[in-house]
Amino acid sequence: MSDSFVEATHLIDLSHTVEHGMVTYKGLPAPIICDYLSREASRARYAEGTEFQIGQIEMVANTGTYIDSPFHRYAHGKDLSELTLESLADLDCVVVRATERSGRPIDQLPIDLATLKGKALLVHTGWDAHWRTDRYFEGHPYLTGDLACRLVDAGVTLVGIDSFNIDCTDDGNRPVHSALLGAGIPIVEHLCGLAALPDRGARFFAVPVKVKGMGTFPVRAFARV
């Protein structure tokens, strides 16, 4: 790799930090982060001057910035362990701006959907500005089910959003999750920092731990620009 290529690219973090007591989704428990083995306690196990910390975390899968696999919605859908790296990493990325929307539902995008085939679509709403506030949980912007169906038809590879949920949560219907996950398209929610990305040209990464029998898990989402 040439020095000029290294200088021309950099990485942008698009994920929230997971912290003890942090609420991601109102009604779900916050993570508990603590020592399983503290540095002080470890000293009895190792040679003098040597110590380690082994941490422990208790959390629900929908914590921080996370990815939804088809198994999250469908019992026979692919779980985290079955998602291919090609659907999660080094994806050609398109960012659409929805910060000047007139209402909550996002039904139209200012691009030709046919150009999204094989790409990761990230919807920049600016809602991440309310992270860790009460407002984050109320009145968030979301995609409509009709738009989700059109994204499926367009052949998008992954869809992400920097909002509380990609669906409206005013009722129990989840048409966007149903359409996208039903088509095998992973969803990334609670992104942040999308304002720093160009509309086109970035490469997107959102890889979870390879866990069997789970449909959702936090990711360290980032983009290479």
N, C-alpha and C positions, 0 to 999 in steps of 0.2 A: 504493500500500500504506500503510495507516494505521500510526501509531506504536504503537498498542495491539497490532496484529497482530505487528509486529516484536518487541516486548517479550515477547509470549506464546510465541514459538517460538525454538528454538535447535538447533544441530547437534551430534550425538554421533558421534565417530569410532569405527568398529567394526573397524578394520583394523590389523594389525601393521605395524611399520616394517621395511622391507627394508634389511638392513645387509650390508656386506662380510663374507663368511665365514659367514653365517647359514645353518643347516641347517633347512629346512622339512620335508622328507620324507627320512628316513634311507635312504641308498642313492642319492639324487640329489645332484648337485654343488651346493655353495653358490654364491651369486652372487659375481662378481668385479667390484668397483666401483673405477674408477680414472679418471685424467685421460686423455682423448684429446689435449686441448690444455690445458696448465696455464696459470695466470695469468702465471707468469714467462715461459714460452715465447711467449705471445701478445703480449707487449710489443713484440716485433720487427715485428709485423704492423700495429700501430695507432699512432695519434699518441701523443705523449708524454703520460703520465698516463691513458691508456686501456688497459684490459686486460679480458679475458674468460676464462672457464673453460668448456670443452666436455667434459662427462663421457662416460664409456663404461661400459657394464654388459654383462657376459656372464652369462647365467643360463638355466636351464630355465624353461619357462612355469609350472610348478607351484612357485611361489616366493611366500612370504608369504601374504597373504589373496588368494585367487584364485577366479575363476569358471570353471566347466566348461560348455561349450556341447555340444550333441548330437554335434558332430564329434569331440569327445574320445573318445567311445565308438563312434560309428558313422561309417563312411567316407562315407556319403551324408547325414549329418545336417548341420544348419546350423553353420557355423563362426562365429568371433567377428564377422566382418564382416556376417553375415547375421542376427544377433540384432537384434530391434527394440528401440528405446529403451523402448517400452511394456512390455517384458518385463524391464527392468533398472532403470528409474528411476521415482521418485515412486510407488512401489507401496504400497498400503495394507498395513500390516504387522501380523502377529500373532506374538507371542512366547510360546512355551510353555516352562515350567520343568521341567527334568529333572535338577535338581541333587540331589534327594533320592531318586534311583533306587535300586533294590535290587540291580541288576546292570548289566552292560554293555549288553545289547541293549535298545533302546527300541521296543516294539511297540504301545504304547497312548499316546494323548495325552489330557490332561484337558480336551478340548474337543469340541464337535460338529464333525466334519470337514466337514459340509455348509456350515459358515460360512466355510470357507477358499476358496471359489470366487473366483478372480480376485485372490487375495491372496498376498503373500510370507509364508512361514512360516519363522520363525527359531527354532531349537531351542537353548535355553540349558542347557548341561550343566555349565558352570563349568570345563571342561577347559583353557581358556585360561590358567588360573592356573599351569599347568605349562610354558608356552611357554619355549623355550630351556633346557629341562632334559631329562635322559635319560628321565624319566618320561613326558614328552609322547608319546613314540613307542610306549609299551607299555601295553596294557590300556585303551585309550580307549573311551568310549561311542560307540554307533553306532545307526542306524536299522535295522530289519529289512526284508527284501524285501517281506513281507506289508504292512507299514505303508506302504511306498513305493507299492505298487499301490493301496492305499486312498486315498492322497494324489492319485494320478493320477485316480482315479475322482471325487474331490472337486473337481477342477478347479483345484488350486493353481497359481499362476503361477511361483513360484520357491521353492526351499527352501535354507536356509542353516543352518550348524551351527558352533559354536565348538570343535570337536573336531579331532583329527588326521585323521580321515576320516569321511565320512558312512556308509561301509560298514565291516563287519568286514574286517580285513586278515589274519586268521589263515590264510586260504587264497586261492586265486586267483579265487574267485567275487566278483562285484560286483553283487549283485541290485538294490541301491538305485540305483546309477548306471545300470544297464541299464533299469530301469523308468522313472525320471524323465527321463533323457536320451532314451530311446526315445519318450517322449511329448512331447518338445520343451521340457521344463522345465529351465531352467538351475539349477545347483547352486553355492553359494558355501561354501567350506570355510575353516577356520582363521580364523573370525571372532573377535572379542574384545569385551569391554565390554558384553555383552548385559544384564548385571544393571542397567545404567543406563536401559534402555528400559522403558516401560510395556507391559503385556500387549497392549494394543490402542491404536490411535490414532496411532502413529508412521508416517512415510512413509520407505521404504527405498530406497537408491540403491547400485548396484554396477555401474558402467559400465567395461568394459575398453577398451583401444585397439582400434580397428577394423582388425584384421589379417586378411587373406585367407589361408586355408589353415592356420589354427591353431585348436585347440579349447579352449585354456586360456590364461589370462593373469591377472596380478595386477590387483587393483582397489583403489581407495580407497573402501571400503564405509563408508557413514555413514547416519544416520537423522535426520530432522527431527521434532522433538517440540514 
